[in-house]
Amino acid sequence: MTIDESEALLLHFDPLFKGALRNQNVRPQAPYYDDLLQELRLAVYALMLKYPDPATFCAAWTEGLLFVRCNWLTLDLLRRMQQERSRPTAFPVASDDMSACATAPDQDLLTLDLWCRFWESLAPADQKKLLALLQDARDDSLDRNRRYKYRQRLRNFFQLFRK
């Protein structure tokens, strides 16, 4: 298949690509719309290279089958993008100044020390309630209003503790 034939076929399938994106709720206003559209074009182009001419490609890959393939490919690409966004970064601080990275462990130790002293100053009943709040479990023992009041109480207590 020549380059001109494959370009013409890609232009013919352009509404199919856009339909697959629309089917996965990717709108043209999305910042990654053009990237996904190009990925679909490249994937179909890679499929086209395996066939000698457009007629054999169209016979092997009907528009319905190609739409399903593009739909699944879009879903895979969206999942991969979501995984990359949720993956923790290696360096939480994005700066040229490395002194911020050097002091980060010391700051963590100070915060941990402060937290331990705060925990030890709490009564055992308060420690249990705080654990229930921190675990964010759907504990029926604390309703929404009580959780709010207890958070306010802990916040005030912690402010007094820090002073």
N, C-alpha and C positions, 0 to 999 in steps of 0.2 A: 504494500500500500504506500503510495507516495505521500509526501507531506501535504500537498494541496488537497488530496482526497481526504486525508485524516482531518485537516482543518475544516473542510466543508462539512464533514460528518460531525465534528465537535460543535460547529455552529448550529447544525440541525438538532443536536441533542441539548442545546443550551436551555430551552424551556423545561426539559426533563430534569436537569441539574437544579434549576431554580425551584422546581416543584418538590424535589427531594428535600431541599433546604427548608422550604415552606412547611413541608409535612413534619419536620422536626422542630418547628416553631423558631426557626432562625430567620429573622426579618432583614431586609436590605439595610436597615439602619444600624444593625449590630456591627460593632467594630471589627469583628472577625469574619464577616460575611464574605468578603472578597477572597480571603485566605481559604475558607472552606470551599468556595466555588472553584477556585484554582486547583485545590486538592482533588476534587471530583473530576475535573477535566484531565488532570494528570493520570488519575487511576484508570479512567476510560481509555485514555491514549495508550497506556501500558497494555491494556487488553487488546486494543486495535493492532498493536505491533505483532501480535501472534497470528494474524490473519492476512492472507495475500491481497485481498481486495475488499472494498466496502460491502459488496453483496454477500460474501461469506460471513463477514462480521455481523451484518444485520440478520442473516439467517440464523446464526448461532445465538445472538443476543437480541431477542425481541425487545421492544421498548418497555414492555411490562417487566421483563426479567432484569433489564438494565436499571429500571426505576427502583426495583427492590434492592438491587446491588448498591445503588447510590444511597438509598435510604439507610441501609445497614452501615455503609461506610461513613455516612454523616454521623450516625449515632456513635460509632466507634471513635471518630475524631472529636466529637463533643465530650465523650467520656474521658478521652486522653487529655483534653484541655482542662477538664475539671480536676483530674488527678494531679496535673502539673500545678494548678493553682492551689490545691490543698496540701501539696508537698511542702514540708518545712524547708526554709532556706538555710544555707550553710552559715551565713553571717546575718544576724538580725539587724545589725547596724550598717547602713549603707553610707559610709563617709570615708573621706581620704585620711582623716585623722585616726590613727590606730590607738591613740590614748584612750578613746572611749571603749574600745574592745579590751584594753588592758585593765581598766578599772571595773569592768562588768562583773567578774567573779567576786571581787571584794565587796561590791555593792550587794550581790546576791547573798553573801555570807552575813552581811549586816542585817539584811532583811530577814534572813532565816533566824538569826539570833533574836531579833526583835519579835518575830512571830513566836518563837519558843517561849520567850519570857511572857508574852501575852497569854499564850495557851496555859502556862503554869499558873498564871494569876487568876484564871477562871475557876469557878466552882465546878465540881463534877457534873452537876445537872446542866450547867451552861455549856460545858464541853460536849455533852451528848447532843444538845440542841444545835450547837455550832456544826458538829459533824453531820447532822441530818441536813442542815442548810448547805454545807459544802458538797455533799454527795449528790445534791440536787435530785434526790430520790423522790418519787411521788409518795411521800409519807403521809398517811391520813391523820397522823397524830397532830400535825401542824396545818391548820387551814391557811388560806391565803392571807387573811387579815393578821393572824398571829405571826406568820412568817415576816410580814412587813414590819410589824411592831418590834419583833425580836431583832430584825436586822437594824432597825433604827437604834434600838437599845445597845446592840453590839458596836455599832458605828460610834455612838457617843462614848461608850466605855473605852473603845480603842483610842479615840481622840484624847480622852483624859489620861489614858495610860501613856501615850506618847509624850505628853507634856511633863 
